[in-house]
Amino acid sequence: MVQVIPKTTRSPRETIQRIVPWISILLVIIIIGLYFWFNYQLTIAKETYDKASNELSAAQSEADKELETRIRLFKERTRDVFELLNKRLLTSNVFNFLEANVHPDVYFDNLVFNQGSRTLELSGVAIDYKNLGEQMSVLDNEDFINNITLNRVQLNPEGNVGFNFEIELAK
């Protein structure tokens, strides 16, 4: 059969020239679509990050509040313990002082210690007046004592000397 319309042959160059603009348009559309898709994904990631940050800060605030409460309680307890130890330290010093400075022939039978006013009342018995005087001299020469007063001195039926000291301790 004879062809009425002659068949045209295209060169490869012409084919490429026809296809390239369409491919370029397709690539531009794909790039624009990817731009919007990445922008959307970025927005979702930011929202997720903000939500996680808020939850984390809320959890940290709770933990911080609990930790602050525990620290405050610990401070209060520690302060109370230090006060108690400081008071006990003064009492310990009084007993250590008496242990080191009591005359061998003097016996104390009553001790009243007032930490607030830092006074010490001692009642006791000495074998004789000489031992009582030596005891008073030893106590009077100590830096731990501001003032010492001998209130009551009496001779017991057994021949011993009963006495009462009021001692004001140094601050």
Residue, then its C-alpha position, 0 to 999 in steps of 0.5 A: m500500500v502506498q502512503v499518501i502522507p509521507k512519514t516524517t522521521r525525527s532526529p533524536r535531538e528534536t525528541i530531546q528538545r520536546i521532552v526536556p521542557w516537560i521534564s523541567i516542568l515536572l521537576v519544578i512541580i516535584i520540588i515545589g511539592l517537596y518544599f511544602w511537604f518538608n515545611y509541613q513536617l518541620t511544623i509537626a516536628k516543632e509542635t512535637y518538640d514544644k509539647a515534649s519540652n512543656e511536659l518535661s518542664a512540668a515534670q522537672s518542676e514537680a521534681d524540683k518542688e519535691l526536691e526543694t521540700r525535701i531540702r528545706l526539711f533536711k535544713e530544718r532538721t539539721r538546724d535543730v540537731f546543731e542547736l541540740l549539739n551546741k547545747r550539749l557541747l556546753t553541758s559536756n564542757v561543764f562536766n569535763f570542767l568539773e571532772a578536771n577541777v574537783h578537789p579530791d576531798v570535796y564531794f558534790d551531791n547536787l548540781v543544777f545547770n541553767q543553760g539559758s543564764r549559763t549558771l551552775e549551782l553546786s551543793g556539796v560536802a568538803i572534809d574541812y574548811k581548808n579543802l573547801g577554800e582550796q576548791m574555791s580557789v581552783l574554781d575562781n582561777e579558771d577562765f571558764i568561770n566569770n563569777i563564783t559565790l559561796n552561799r551557804v557554809q555549815l558544819n555537819p554533825e559528822g564534822n564535814v563542811g556543807f556548802n553551796f556554790e553559785i557559779e556564773l560561766a563565761k560566755 
